[in-house]
C-alpha cells in the first residue's frame, strides 16, 4: 500500500505532483521522472519522461517537455519541481 503524505509546505505539494508525473511515466515504460512548473503558486505545466515511449531519446525528458508547453507564453520565470 502506498503511503500518502500530507504536504507541509507548498514545495512539498509540488514535489508530490512531480512524483505523480514520474509514476505515470514509469507505468508507460519510461524512466520514472516527472516535473511541474509553478508560477505564482499555480502549476502551469506538468510532464513525465517520454524518452522511451515516444522514441525521442535526445529531448523527451520531463523537464524539457514541461518547458516546451509554455515556450511561447509570456510568463515570468517559473519554478521547477
C-alpha positions in Angstrom: 0.0 0.0 0.0 1.3 3.4 -1.0 1.8 5.9 1.9 0.1 9.2 1.2 1.9 12.1 2.7 0.2 15.3 3.7 2.2 18.3 2.3 3.5 20.6 5.0 4.6 23.3 2.6 3.7 24.3 -0.9 7.0 22.9 -2.1 6.0 19.5 -0.6 2.8 19.6 -2.6 4.6 20.5 -5.9 7.1 17.7 -5.4 4.3 15.3 -4.8 2.7 16.4 -8.1 6.0 15.9 -9.9 6.2 12.4 -8.4 2.7 11.7 -9.8 4.0 12.5 -13.2 7.0 10.3 -12.6 4.7 7.4 -11.7 2.7 7.8 -14.9 5.9 7.9 -16.9 7.1 4.7 -15.2 3.8 2.9 -15.8 4.1 3.5 -19.5 7.7 2.1 -19.6 9.7 5.3 -19.3 12.1 6.4 -16.7 10.2 7.5 -13.6 11.0 11.2 -13.7 8.4 14.0 -13.6 8.4 17.8 -13.5 6.0 20.6 -12.7 6.4 24.3 -13.4 4.9 26.7 -10.9 4.2 30.4 -11.2 2.6 32.5 -8.5 1.5 29.4 -6.6 -0.2 27.7 -9.6 1.0 24.7 -11.6 1.2 26.0 -15.2 2.8 22.9 -16.8 3.5 19.3 -15.9 5.1 16.3 -17.7 6.7 13.0 -17.3 9.6 11.5 -19.2 8.7 10.2 -22.6 12.2 9.2 -23.7 11.3 5.6 -24.4 7.6 5.7 -25.1 7.9 8.4 -27.8 11.3 7.3 -29.1 12.6 10.8 -28.6 15.7 10.0 -26.7 17.5 13.3 -27.2 15.0 15.7 -25.8 11.9 14.0 -24.3 12.9 14.5 -20.7 10.2 15.6 -18.2 11.8 19.0 -17.6 12.1 19.8 -21.4 8.6 18.6 -22.1 7.2 20.8 -19.3 9.1 23.8 -20.6 8.0 23.3 -24.2 4.4 23.6 -23.3 5.0 27.2 -22.1 7.8 28.2 -24.6 5.7 30.7 -26.5 3.9 32.1 -23.4 4.7 35.4 -21.8 5.3 34.0 -18.3 7.8 35.3 -15.8 10.3 32.7 -14.8 8.5 29.8 -13.2 9.9 27.4 -10.5 10.5 23.8 -11.5 9.9 20.9 -9.2 
